[in-house]
Amino acid sequence: MSLAPLLKPRSIAIVGASDNIKRIGGVPLELLRRAGFERVYPVNPKNETVQGLKAYADIESVPEVVDLVIVALSAEATLPLLERCHKLGIKAALVYAAGYAETNEPEGQQRQDDLIAFAAASGMKVAGPNCMGNANFTDAIFTTFGQSFQPGEQAGHTALLTQSGNMCATVFRSAKRAGVTFSHVINTGNEAAVEFSDYLDFLADDAATSSAVCYIEELRNGEAFLKAAAKFRKAGKLLAVFKVGASEKGAEATRSHTAALAGDTAAYDAAFARAGIARARELSGLADLAYLHPFGAKICGSACAILSVSGAAGAILSDALALSGGDVPTLPENVQTALRAQIPAFGMVANPVDLTGNLVNGSDFVFEAITLALSPDDIDVLLLYLPGNFLEQALEQVERAAVASSKAIVVIDTFALADRERLNAAGIAYFDDFDRAARAVAAYGNWKKIAPAQMSSVASSVSWPEIDADREALSETEGKDALALFGVPVVTDRLVNSEAEARKVADEIGYPLVLKLVSPDVAHKTEYGLIRLSLKSADAVASAYNEVMATAQALPNVHIEGVTLEPMLAGGIEILAGVTRDPVFGWMLTVGLGGVWTELMKDVCHSLLPVDAAGAEAMLRSLKGFRLLDGYRGAPKADVLAAATAIAALCEAVQAGGERLREVEVNPLLVLEQGKGAVAVDALVLLKARAPVEEVHV
């Protein structure tokens, strides 16, 4: 069912309507009346009229089947009313009441579960609970009790979608100060029946909306979110998000605020990257990205030229861009030479360009300087710092340059004296803060230039071996054997079960060797002393066998299959490749260099599946420590292509494994010298045990 009855209703009943325009039941009625909305029906059994309109004793007395009922009642009274509304054929409801899952109490959770069950059975679009309602500025429909949203304001093309009522009002006011106007403002509340992605899908199709900015705490349906985001991208609409809960404390605070756990930050980062979504790293960034979007036709990337009357300002902007993912390319020599003809020797011309304070003596050079700075092909945007009187004197030249250029000009006046409306009318964006300007331009430019990954899942022709229903893990040997079926190169090992057999097999393989315990019950053998390295003789192997077996036999509840012997590989660089199942977005690949780089430096990269070999190689190249694979300090280059191919095979294996798999990790994947391949030395495969099937006796 469409969300039109909820977001574009033609008729509305307000149950719990109040004469007091400051109360929850009074605010939406007062807003709708001032907006000129005619088919609104207050329901209040105690009053004959409410705010001058005829009041109805109950929902059944309302003279038409309305599109939307606003429920301004207690949590206890809400569900019985909704059941009556459904019998009348009402398609949508908006529930203000708190007291549901956000309380973290069993009673509140039960109320929400009952509401979810009702919505599923009835098909009603029930927004909330615990939400403050919505504002449709395009059609002048106000179903909110928030008083930040007033009739008569100019409608725009930006939608604001938030999971917090207070943040909804905060971002709205911030964006409004920047001159942003809105098509819709939507607060989702607890999302018991209508969740975030449902709204996003509606906005992707909404002709009045060209951009959406979103405050997210936790998503319920990652797959639906990604599909809606893809619709935004295909339509050329901006989708910008601010995700709270990036820190441990932030996630903890979110849990207590919303009745939902903040999802894994890495998974959200991977999902937003996969979908090609613009990221605001600060809440204020949402307003800034919405503000920049109307200028977006001239912004094709985040490589900036900086013109400034202050060397310090140029340095500040350069730092801010670099920290935000932007770039400040050095200008070509011919451009620098042309700039130097007008700029004193003490002023920089390489980029940033210091026009120097001499500009106060005459600003005739500004048009030419802007034109020169924007002329190189690798420059996308001009950041122009002209505070106060400097801008006033040069304004006509700046406007003329903006008209002449196909690239964007962003003016920064930290004195906050600039005429924003005049600048905007000339197609010039304006900020009064260095950092906000740099962050917004970098984020928007990166959104414009980076296409979302286009990797599709390919059905594998290979299947996993049969696994007993009660198994929760495979042994290392079983795991490597299974992955090898999908093309993951694995080290050859031999299973032994006695000291004599260990001696014999060791001589057959050759030295040096690695000896490991084989057990599905021990995931990390090193922690328990169940692995031995660099064994160089049969006696060393025998001794290691006896020690490892004795240690393992002393551990409780450990099934021992034996030990493996495998060659001790020389050289190569260790990397980790693991796939875990995120509860929101599904399978996520993590790649990192082994050892200290992964564990201490957190030098890892994440991506949602599917990931092909090209995608895996891009992930490896994004690591800070990639230089170790690329021949650092004269070392041989590693076989990056082979590593990427092995990682892609790992991803194929995971996707073929389906719901039974819980986690699969290759650690280490040893990347050998270029041309010599890569090999999985160890493998961890964790499973979800199947619930036993109850027998039915007839």
C-alpha positions as CSV (number, residue, x, y, z in Angstrom):
1,M,0.0,0.0,0.0
2,S,1.2,3.5,-0.8
3,L,2.2,6.0,1.9
4,A,0.0,8.6,0.2
5,P,-2.7,8.3,2.9
6,L,-0.1,9.0,5.5
7,L,2.0,11.7,3.9
8,K,-0.5,13.2,1.4
9,P,-3.9,12.6,3.0
10,R,-7.0,14.3,1.6
11,S,-9.0,14.0,4.8
12,I,-7.8,13.7,8.5
13,A,-9.5,12.9,11.8
14,I,-7.7,13.9,15.0
15,V,-8.8,11.7,17.9
16,G,-8.0,13.5,21.2
17,A,-8.3,16.9,19.5
18,S,-7.9,19.8,21.9
19,D,-9.0,23.4,22.1
20,N,-5.6,24.2,23.7
21,I,-3.3,25.0,20.7
22,K,-0.3,24.2,22.9
23,R,-1.3,20.7,23.7
24,I,-0.4,17.6,21.5
25,G,-4.0,17.2,20.4
26,G,-4.4,20.9,19.7
27,V,-1.2,21.8,17.7
28,P,-1.9,19.7,14.5
29,L,-5.5,21.0,14.3
30,E,-4.4,24.6,14.6
31,L,-1.7,24.1,12.0
32,L,-4.1,22.4,9.6
33,R,-6.7,25.1,10.0
34,R,-4.1,27.9,9.4
35,A,-2.8,26.0,6.3
36,G,-6.3,26.0,4.9
37,F,-6.8,22.2,5.1
38,E,-10.6,21.8,4.9
39,R,-11.5,18.1,5.5
40,V,-10.2,17.8,9.1
41,Y,-12.4,16.4,11.8
42,P,-11.7,16.8,15.5
43,V,-12.9,13.9,17.7
44,N,-13.5,14.7,21.3
45,P,-16.5,13.3,23.2
46,K,-16.4,16.1,25.8
47,N,-16.8,19.0,23.4
48,E,-19.3,20.1,20.8
49,T,-16.7,22.1,19.0
50,V,-12.9,22.2,19.1
51,Q,-11.1,25.3,17.9
52,G,-14.3,26.4,16.2
53,L,-14.9,23.2,14.3
54,K,-17.7,20.7,15.0
55,A,-16.4,17.9,17.2
56,Y,-17.4,14.3,16.9
57,A,-18.0,12.0,19.8
58,D,-16.2,9.1,18.3
59,I,-14.4,8.0,15.1
60,E,-17.5,6.2,13.9
61,S,-19.4,9.6,13.9
62,V,-17.0,11.3,11.5
63,P,-19.0,11.9,8.2
64,E,-16.5,10.2,5.9
65,V,-13.9,7.5,5.9
66,V,-10.8,9.6,6.3
67,D,-7.4,8.8,4.7
68,L,-5.6,9.4,8.0
69,V,-6.4,9.3,11.7
70,I,-4.0,11.2,14.1
71,V,-4.1,9.4,17.4
72,A,-3.4,11.8,20.3
73,L,-4.3,9.3,23.0
74,S,-2.4,7.3,25.6
75,A,-0.6,4.2,24.7
76,E,-3.2,2.0,26.5
77,A,-6.0,3.6,24.5
78,T,-4.3,3.5,21.1
79,L,-4.7,-0.1,19.9
80,P,-8.4,-0.4,20.6
81,L,-9.0,2.8,18.6
82,L,-6.9,1.5,15.7
83,E,-9.0,-1.7,15.6
84,R,-12.1,0.4,15.3
85,C,-10.5,2.6,12.6
86,H,-9.6,-0.5,10.6
87,K,-13.2,-1.7,10.7
88,L,-14.2,1.6,9.1
89,G,-11.7,1.2,6.3
90,I,-9.3,3.9,7.4
91,K,-6.0,3.2,5.6
92,A,-3.4,5.1,7.7
93,A,-2.8,6.2,11.3
94,L,-0.2,8.4,13.1
95,V,0.5,7.5,16.7
96,Y,2.0,10.2,18.9
97,A,2.0,8.2,22.2
98,A,5.2,7.0,23.9
99,G,5.3,4.1,26.3
100,Y,6.3,1.4,23.8
101,A,9.6,-0.4,23.1
102,E,11.6,2.8,23.7
103,T,10.9,2.2,27.5
104,N,13.0,-1.0,27.4
105,E,10.4,-2.5,29.7
106,P,8.5,-5.7,29.0
107,E,5.1,-3.9,29.1
108,G,6.2,-1.4,26.5
109,Q,7.7,-4.0,24.3
110,Q,4.5,-6.0,24.4
111,R,2.5,-3.0,23.4
112,Q,4.8,-2.5,20.4
113,D,4.6,-6.2,19.5
114,D,0.8,-6.0,19.6
115,L,0.9,-2.9,17.4
116,I,3.2,-4.6,14.9
117,A,0.9,-7.6,14.8
118,F,-2.2,-5.5,14.2
119,A,-0.5,-3.5,11.4
120,A,0.6,-6.7,9.7
121,A,-2.8,-8.3,9.9
122,S,-4.8,-5.2,9.0
123,G,-2.6,-3.7,6.3
124,M,-2.9,-0.3,7.9
125,K,0.0,2.1,7.6
126,V,0.6,2.9,11.2
127,A,3.3,5.6,11.7
128,G,5.1,5.7,15.0
129,P,4.5,5.2,17.8
130,N,6.5,7.8,19.8
131,C,6.7,10.2,16.9
132,M,5.9,13.9,16.5
133,G,4.3,13.6,13.1
134,N,5.1,15.1,9.7
135,A,5.0,18.3,7.7
136,N,4.2,18.2,3.9
137,F,5.1,21.7,2.8
138,T,4.4,20.9,-0.9
139,D,0.7,20.3,-0.2
140,A,0.5,22.4,3.1
141,I,-0.5,19.4,5.2
142,F,0.8,19.5,8.8
143,T,0.2,16.3,10.9
144,T,2.8,17.2,13.6
145,F,2.7,18.6,17.1
146,G,6.1,20.1,16.6
147,Q,5.9,23.9,16.4
148,S,9.0,24.4,14.4
149,F,7.0,23.7,11.2
150,Q,4.6,26.5,10.3
151,P,2.2,27.0,7.5
152,G,3.0,29.7,5.0
153,E,6.7,28.8,4.7
154,Q,8.0,28.5,1.1
155,A,8.0,24.9,-0.1
156,G,11.2,23.5,-1.5
157,H,12.7,20.3,-2.8
158,T,14.6,18.9,0.2
159,A,13.1,16.2,2.4
160,L,14.2,15.8,6.0
161,L,13.8,12.3,7.4
162,T,14.9,11.6,11.0
163,Q,14.5,8.9,13.7
164,S,14.5,11.5,16.5
165,G,11.9,14.2,17.0
166,N,14.2,16.7,18.6
167,M,16.9,16.2,15.9
168,C,14.2,16.7,13.3
169,A,13.5,20.1,14.7
170,T,17.2,20.9,15.2
171,V,18.3,20.0,11.6
172,F,15.2,21.8,10.2
173,R,16.1,25.0,11.9
174,S,19.8,24.8,11.0
175,A,19.0,24.2,7.4
176,K,16.4,26.9,7.3
177,R,19.0,29.4,8.5
178,A,21.1,28.4,5.6
179,G,18.2,29.1,3.2
180,V,17.1,25.5,2.6
181,T,13.4,25.0,1.9
182,F,11.6,21.7,2.3
183,S,9.1,19.4,0.5
184,H,8.6,17.1,3.5
185,V,9.7,16.8,7.1
186,I,9.2,13.3,8.5
187,N,9.9,11.9,11.9
188,T,9.7,8.1,12.0
189,G,9.5,7.4,15.8
190,N,9.7,3.7,16.8
191,E,8.9,2.5,13.3
192,A,6.7,-0.3,14.5
193,A,4.9,-0.7,11.2
194,V,6.3,1.9,8.8
195,E,10.0,1.9,8.8
196,F,12.7,4.2,7.6
197,S,13.1,2.6,4.1
198,D,9.4,2.9,3.4
199,Y,9.6,6.7,3.7
200,L,12.8,6.8,1.7
201,D,11.2,4.8,-1.1
202,F,8.2,7.2,-1.1
203,L,10.6,10.2,-1.3
204,A,12.6,8.6,-4.2
205,D,9.4,8.6,-6.2
206,D,8.2,12.0,-5.0
207,A,8.4,14.5,-7.9
208,A,8.6,17.4,-5.4
209,T,11.7,16.0,-3.7
210,S,15.2,16.3,-5.3
211,S,17.2,15.6,-2.2
212,A,16.8,14.0,1.2
213,V,18.9,14.5,4.3
214,C,18.6,11.8,7.0
215,Y,19.4,11.5,10.7
216,I,19.8,7.7,11.4
217,E,20.2,5.9,14.7
218,E,19.5,2.3,13.5
219,L,18.0,0.8,10.4
220,R,15.6,-2.2,10.6
221,N,15.8,-3.3,7.0
222,G,19.2,-2.9,5.3
223,E,18.1,-4.5,2.1
224,A,15.1,-2.2,1.6
225,F,17.3,0.8,2.5
226,L,19.8,-0.1,-0.1
227,K,17.1,-0.5,-2.7
228,A,15.6,2.9,-1.9
229,A,19.1,4.5,-2.0
230,A,19.6,3.0,-5.4
231,K,16.4,4.6,-6.6
232,F,17.7,8.0,-5.3
233,R,20.9,7.5,-7.2
234,K,19.2,6.4,-10.4
235,A,17.0,9.5,-10.2
236,G,20.0,11.8,-9.7
237,K,18.7,12.8,-6.3
238,L,21.0,13.5,-3.4
239,L,20.7,11.2,-0.4
240,A,22.8,12.5,2.6
241,V,22.9,10.8,6.0
242,F,24.3,11.5,9.5
243,K,24.6,8.3,11.4
244,V,24.8,8.5,15.2
245,G,26.5,5.8,17.3
246,A,29.9,5.8,15.7
247,S,31.6,5.7,19.1
248,E,31.0,3.2,21.8
249,K,29.4,5.8,24.0
250,G,27.4,7.1,21.1
251,A,26.0,3.7,20.4
252,E,25.3,3.2,24.2
253,A,23.3,6.4,24.3
254,T,21.4,5.5,21.2
255,R,20.3,2.2,22.8
256,S,18.8,4.0,25.7
257,H,17.1,6.5,23.4
258,T,15.4,4.5,20.7
259,A,14.3,1.0,21.5
260,A,16.9,-0.3,19.0
261,L,20.5,-1.2,19.0
262,A,22.8,1.0,17.0
263,G,24.1,-1.2,14.2
264,D,27.8,-1.9,13.7
265,T,29.5,1.3,12.4
266,A,31.7,-0.6,10.0
267,A,28.6,-2.2,8.3
268,Y,26.9,1.2,8.0
269,D,30.0,2.7,6.5
270,A,30.2,-0.2,4.0
271,A,26.5,0.1,3.2
272,F,26.7,3.8,2.6
273,A,29.7,3.5,0.4
274,R,28.1,0.7,-1.6
275,A,25.0,2.7,-2.1
276,G,26.8,5.9,-3.1
277,I,25.4,8.0,-0.3
278,A,26.8,11.4,0.8
279,R,28.0,11.3,4.4
280,A,27.7,14.1,6.9
281,R,30.2,13.6,9.7
282,E,28.6,16.3,11.8
283,L,24.9,17.0,12.3
284,S,25.4,20.5,10.8
285,G,26.7,18.8,7.7
286,L,23.1,17.7,6.8
287,A,22.0,21.3,6.4
288,D,25.2,22.2,4.5
289,L,24.7,19.3,2.0
290,A,21.1,20.2,1.5
291,Y,22.1,23.8,0.9
292,L,24.8,22.9,-1.6
293,H,22.6,20.6,-3.7
294,P,21.0,23.4,-5.8
295,F,24.5,24.4,-6.9
296,G,25.4,20.7,-7.6
297,A,25.2,21.0,-11.4
298,K,28.5,22.8,-11.3
299,I,30.2,20.6,-8.7
300,C,31.7,17.5,-10.3
301,G,34.3,16.5,-7.7
302,S,36.1,17.6,-4.6
303,A,39.4,19.0,-6.0
304,C,39.5,22.6,-5.0
305,A,41.4,25.8,-5.9
306,I,41.6,28.2,-3.0
307,L,41.8,31.9,-3.5
308,S,42.2,34.0,-0.3
309,V,43.3,37.4,1.0
310,S,45.0,35.6,3.9
311,G,47.8,33.0,3.8
312,A,46.5,31.6,7.1
313,A,43.0,31.2,5.7
314,G,44.4,29.3,2.7
315,A,46.3,27.0,5.0
316,I,43.2,26.4,7.2
317,L,41.1,25.6,4.2
318,S,43.7,23.3,2.8
319,D,43.9,21.3,6.1
320,A,40.1,21.2,6.4
321,L,39.8,19.8,2.9
322,A,42.5,17.2,3.4
323,L,40.9,16.0,6.6
324,S,37.5,15.8,4.9
325,G,38.6,13.8,1.9
326,G,39.0,16.7,-0.5
327,D,42.0,17.7,-2.5
328,V,44.0,20.8,-3.3
329,P,46.0,20.1,-6.5
330,T,49.0,22.2,-7.3
331,L,48.2,24.6,-10.2
332,P,50.1,24.2,-13.5
333,E,53.2,26.4,-14.0
334,N,51.5,28.5,-16.7
335,V,48.6,29.4,-14.3
336,Q,51.1,30.2,-11.5
337,T,53.0,32.5,-13.9
338,A,49.9,34.3,-14.9
339,L,48.8,34.7,-11.3
340,R,52.3,35.9,-10.2
341,A,52.0,38.8,-12.7
342,Q,49.5,40.4,-10.3
343,I,50.4,38.9,-6.9
344,P,53.4,40.1,-4.8
345,A,56.4,37.8,-4.4
346,F,55.4,37.0,-0.8
347,G,52.0,35.7,-1.8
348,M,51.6,32.0,-2.7
349,V,50.4,31.1,-6.2
350,A,50.7,27.3,-6.3
351,N,47.4,26.6,-4.5
352,P,46.2,27.9,-2.2
353,V,46.6,31.2,-3.8
354,D,47.2,34.2,-1.5
355,L,45.8,37.3,-3.2
356,T,47.3,39.2,-0.2
357,G,46.0,42.3,1.5
358,N,47.0,44.4,-1.4
359,L,43.6,43.6,-2.8
360,V,42.3,46.4,-0.7
361,N,44.1,48.9,-3.1
362,G,42.2,47.5,-6.1
363,S,40.2,44.4,-6.8
364,D,40.3,44.5,-10.6
365,F,42.3,41.3,-10.7
366,V,39.7,39.1,-9.0
367,F,37.8,38.1,-12.1
368,E,41.1,37.1,-13.9
369,A,42.3,35.2,-10.8
370,I,39.1,33.2,-10.5
371,T,39.2,32.4,-14.2
372,L,42.8,31.3,-14.0
373,A,42.3,29.2,-10.8
374,L,39.3,27.3,-12.3
375,S,41.0,26.8,-15.7
376,P,42.9,23.5,-15.1
377,D,40.9,20.3,-15.9
378,D,41.7,18.8,-12.5
379,I,40.0,21.6,-10.5
380,D,36.4,21.1,-9.7
381,V,35.5,23.9,-7.3
382,L,36.8,27.3,-6.2
383,L,36.8,28.2,-2.6
384,L,37.1,32.0,-2.4
385,Y,37.8,33.6,1.0
386,L,36.9,37.3,0.8
387,P,35.7,38.6,4.2
388,G,33.7,41.8,4.7
389,N,34.7,44.7,2.6
390,F,37.0,42.6,0.4
391,L,34.0,40.8,-0.9
392,E,31.9,43.9,-1.2
393,Q,34.5,45.6,-3.4
394,A,35.0,42.5,-5.6
395,L,31.4,41.3,-5.7
396,E,30.6,42.3,-9.3
397,Q,33.7,40.5,-10.5
398,V,32.9,37.4,-8.6
399,E,29.4,37.4,-10.0
400,R,30.7,37.9,-13.5
401,A,33.2,35.0,-13.1
402,A,30.4,32.7,-11.8
403,V,28.3,33.4,-14.9
404,A,31.3,32.7,-17.1
405,S,32.4,29.5,-15.5
406,S,30.9,26.0,-15.7
407,K,32.5,25.2,-12.3
408,A,31.2,26.2,-8.9
409,I,32.4,29.1,-6.8
410,V,31.9,28.9,-3.0
411,V,32.4,32.2,-1.2
412,I,33.5,32.2,2.5
413,D,33.0,35.4,4.6
414,T,33.9,34.7,8.2
415,F,32.7,38.2,9.1
416,A,29.2,37.0,8.1
417,L,28.4,40.3,6.2
418,A,27.8,38.8,2.8
419,D,24.5,39.1,1.0
420,R,23.5,35.5,0.8
421,E,20.5,36.0,-1.4
422,R,22.4,38.0,-3.9
423,L,25.2,35.5,-4.1
424,N,22.8,32.6,-4.4
425,A,20.9,34.4,-7.1
426,A,24.2,34.5,-9.0
427,G,24.7,30.8,-8.5
428,I,27.3,31.3,-5.8
429,A,27.2,29.3,-2.6
430,Y,28.1,31.0,0.6
431,F,29.4,30.0,4.0
432,D,30.6,32.0,7.0
433,D,32.8,29.1,8.5
434,F,36.0,27.6,7.1
435,D,35.4,24.1,8.3
436,R,31.8,23.8,7.3
437,A,32.5,25.0,3.8
438,A,35.4,22.6,3.4
439,R,33.5,19.6,4.8
440,A,30.4,20.3,2.7
441,V,32.3,20.8,-0.5
442,A,34.4,17.6,0.0
443,A,31.5,15.5,0.9
444,Y,29.3,16.7,-1.9
445,G,32.1,16.6,-4.4
446,N,33.0,13.0,-3.5
447,W,29.3,12.0,-3.7
448,K,29.2,13.4,-7.2
449,K,32.4,11.8,-8.5
450,I,32.2,8.3,-7.0
451,A,29.7,6.0,-8.6
452,P,28.3,3.3,-6.3
453,A,29.8,-0.2,-6.7
454,Q,28.0,-2.3,-9.4
455,M,28.7,-5.8,-8.3
456,S,26.1,-8.5,-8.7
457,S,26.0,-11.8,-7.0
458,V,26.6,-14.8,-9.3
459,A,25.1,-18.1,-8.4
460,S,27.9,-20.6,-7.7
461,S,27.9,-24.0,-9.4
462,V,29.6,-25.5,-6.4
463,S,27.9,-26.6,-3.1
464,W,29.1,-27.0,0.4
465,P,29.6,-30.5,1.7
466,E,26.8,-31.9,3.9
467,I,27.2,-30.7,7.5
468,D,25.4,-32.3,10.5
469,A,22.6,-30.2,11.9
470,D,24.0,-29.9,15.4
471,R,27.5,-28.6,14.3
472,E,28.4,-25.1,15.3
473,A,31.8,-25.0,13.7
474,L,34.1,-26.9,11.3
475,S,37.6,-27.9,12.1
476,E,40.3,-26.1,10.3
477,T,40.9,-29.0,7.9
478,E,37.2,-29.2,7.1
479,G,37.0,-25.5,6.6
480,K,40.0,-25.4,4.2
481,D,38.7,-28.4,2.3
482,A,35.3,-26.7,1.8
483,L,36.8,-23.3,0.7
484,A,39.1,-25.1,-1.7
485,L,36.0,-26.4,-3.6
486,F,35.2,-22.7,-4.5
487,G,38.7,-22.0,-5.6
488,V,40.3,-20.6,-2.5
489,P,43.9,-21.8,-2.6
490,V,44.8,-23.6,0.6
491,V,48.0,-25.0,2.1
492,T,48.3,-28.8,1.8
493,D,48.1,-30.5,5.2
494,R,48.1,-34.1,6.5
495,L,46.0,-35.3,9.4
496,V,47.8,-37.6,11.9
497,N,46.7,-39.4,15.1
498,S,49.8,-40.8,16.6
499,E,53.4,-39.9,17.3
500,A,54.6,-42.6,15.0
501,E,52.3,-41.4,12.2
502,A,53.5,-37.9,12.8
503,R,57.1,-38.9,12.4
504,K,56.4,-40.8,9.2
505,V,54.3,-38.1,7.6
506,A,56.8,-35.4,8.5
507,D,59.6,-37.2,6.7
508,E,57.3,-37.5,3.7
509,I,56.4,-33.8,3.5
510,G,59.8,-32.4,4.4
511,Y,60.9,-29.7,6.8
512,P,60.3,-27.2,8.3
513,L,56.8,-27.9,9.3
514,V,53.8,-26.5,11.2
515,L,51.8,-28.7,13.6
516,K,48.3,-27.7,14.7
517,L,45.5,-29.3,16.7
518,V,42.4,-30.2,14.6
519,S,39.2,-29.5,16.5
520,P,35.9,-27.8,15.7
521,D,35.7,-26.6,19.3
522,V,38.9,-24.5,19.3
523,A,38.7,-21.5,17.0
524,H,41.9,-19.8,18.1
525,K,44.6,-22.4,18.6
526,T,47.4,-19.9,19.4
527,E,45.7,-18.7,22.6
528,Y,45.8,-22.3,24.0
529,G,49.3,-23.2,22.8
530,L,47.9,-25.7,20.3
531,I,50.2,-24.8,17.4
532,R,53.9,-25.2,16.8
533,L,56.0,-23.6,14.1
534,S,59.3,-24.2,12.4
535,L,59.7,-27.9,13.3
536,K,62.9,-29.1,11.6
537,S,63.2,-32.8,12.5
538,A,61.1,-35.9,13.2
539,D,62.0,-35.6,16.9
540,A,60.8,-32.0,17.1
541,V,57.5,-33.1,15.4
542,A,57.1,-36.0,17.9
543,S,57.7,-33.7,20.8
544,A,55.3,-31.1,19.5
545,Y,52.7,-33.7,18.9
546,N,52.8,-35.0,22.4
547,E,52.7,-31.5,23.9
548,V,49.8,-30.3,21.9
549,M,47.8,-33.5,22.5
550,A,48.4,-33.3,26.2
551,T,47.3,-29.6,26.3
552,A,44.2,-30.3,24.2
553,Q,43.1,-33.4,26.3
554,A,43.2,-31.2,29.4
555,L,40.7,-28.8,27.9
556,P,37.0,-29.4,28.8
557,N,34.5,-30.3,26.1
558,V,37.0,-30.4,23.2
559,H,36.5,-33.0,20.5
560,I,40.0,-33.9,19.1
561,E,40.3,-35.1,15.5
562,G,44.1,-35.2,15.6
563,V,46.8,-32.8,14.5
564,T,47.8,-31.6,11.0
565,L,51.3,-31.2,9.6
566,E,51.8,-28.7,6.8
567,P,54.8,-27.0,5.2
568,M,56.2,-23.9,7.0
569,L,55.9,-21.4,4.1
570,A,58.8,-18.9,3.8
571,G,58.3,-15.3,2.9
572,G,55.1,-13.7,1.9
573,I,52.9,-11.1,3.6
574,E,50.0,-12.1,5.8
575,I,46.6,-10.6,5.3
576,L,43.2,-11.3,7.0
577,A,40.0,-11.9,5.0
578,G,36.9,-12.6,7.0
579,V,33.1,-12.5,6.3
580,T,30.6,-11.9,9.1
581,R,26.8,-11.5,9.0
582,D,25.6,-8.0,10.0
583,P,22.1,-8.1,11.5
584,V,21.0,-5.2,9.3
585,F,22.8,-5.5,6.0
586,G,23.8,-9.1,5.8
587,W,27.2,-10.4,4.7
588,M,30.1,-8.1,5.2
589,L,33.7,-8.7,4.1
590,T,36.6,-7.4,6.2
591,V,40.1,-7.2,4.7
592,G,43.3,-6.1,6.5
593,L,47.0,-6.8,6.7
594,G,47.8,-9.4,9.3
595,G,49.3,-9.1,12.7
596,V,49.7,-5.7,14.3
597,W,48.2,-3.9,11.4
598,T,44.8,-5.5,11.9
599,E,44.8,-6.0,15.7
600,L,46.5,-2.8,16.9
601,M,46.4,-0.3,14.0
602,K,42.9,-1.3,12.9
603,D,44.0,-0.9,9.3
604,V,41.0,-2.7,7.8
605,C,38.5,-2.1,5.0
606,H,34.9,-3.3,4.9
607,S,32.5,-4.0,2.1
608,L,29.1,-5.6,1.8
609,L,28.9,-8.7,-0.4
610,P,29.0,-9.5,-3.2
611,V,32.7,-8.6,-3.8
612,D,34.5,-9.6,-7.0
613,A,38.2,-9.7,-7.6
614,A,38.3,-6.1,-8.8
615,G,36.5,-5.0,-5.7
616,A,38.8,-7.1,-3.4
617,E,41.8,-5.5,-5.0
618,A,40.4,-2.0,-4.5
619,M,39.9,-2.9,-0.8
620,L,43.5,-4.0,-0.5
621,R,44.8,-0.9,-2.2
622,S,42.8,1.3,0.2
623,L,44.7,-0.1,3.3
624,K,47.3,2.2,4.8
625,G,49.7,-0.6,4.9
626,F,49.2,-1.6,1.2
627,R,52.8,-0.4,0.5
628,L,54.0,-3.6,2.2
629,L,52.3,-5.5,-0.6
630,D,53.6,-3.1,-3.2
631,G,57.3,-3.6,-2.7
632,Y,58.0,-1.3,0.3
633,R,61.7,-0.2,0.6
634,G,62.8,-2.4,-2.3
635,A,61.1,-5.6,-1.1
636,P,59.6,-7.8,-3.9
637,K,56.0,-6.9,-4.8
638,A,53.4,-9.3,-3.6
639,D,50.9,-11.1,-5.7
640,V,48.0,-8.7,-5.1
641,L,45.9,-10.1,-8.0
642,A,46.2,-13.6,-6.6
643,A,45.1,-12.4,-3.2
644,A,42.2,-10.5,-4.6
645,T,41.1,-13.6,-6.6
646,A,41.3,-15.7,-3.4
647,I,39.2,-13.2,-1.5
648,A,36.6,-13.2,-4.2
649,A,36.5,-17.0,-4.1
650,L,36.0,-16.7,-0.3
651,C,33.0,-14.4,-0.9
652,E,31.5,-16.8,-3.4
653,A,31.8,-19.6,-0.9
654,V,30.1,-17.6,1.8
655,Q,27.2,-16.7,-0.4
656,A,26.8,-20.3,-1.6
657,G,26.7,-21.4,2.1
658,G,23.4,-19.5,2.8
659,E,21.8,-19.2,6.2
660,R,23.8,-22.1,7.7
661,L,27.0,-20.0,7.9
662,R,27.6,-17.6,10.7
663,E,31.2,-16.5,10.0
664,V,34.0,-17.5,7.7
665,E,37.6,-16.2,8.1
666,V,40.9,-16.9,6.4
667,N,43.7,-15.8,8.7
668,P,46.3,-15.7,7.5
669,L,46.0,-15.6,3.7
670,L,49.7,-15.6,2.8
671,V,50.4,-13.5,-0.2
672,L,53.6,-14.6,-1.9
673,E,55.9,-12.8,-4.3
674,Q,54.3,-11.5,-7.5
675,G,53.5,-14.4,-9.8
676,K,53.7,-17.0,-7.1
677,G,50.1,-16.8,-5.8
678,A,48.5,-16.6,-2.4
679,V,47.5,-19.4,0.0
680,A,45.1,-19.8,2.9
681,V,47.1,-21.0,5.8
682,D,44.2,-21.2,8.3
683,A,40.4,-21.1,8.1
684,L,37.7,-20.6,10.6
685,V,34.1,-21.6,9.7
686,L,31.4,-21.0,12.3
687,L,27.9,-22.3,11.8
688,K,24.4,-21.8,13.1
689,A,23.1,-25.0,14.5
690,R,19.7,-26.0,13.1
691,A,16.9,-26.2,15.5
692,P,15.7,-29.8,15.9
693,V,12.5,-30.6,14.0
694,E,9.8,-31.8,16.3
695,E,8.3,-35.1,15.4
696,V,4.5,-35.1,14.8
697,H,2.8,-38.4,15.9
698,V,-0.5,-39.1,14.3
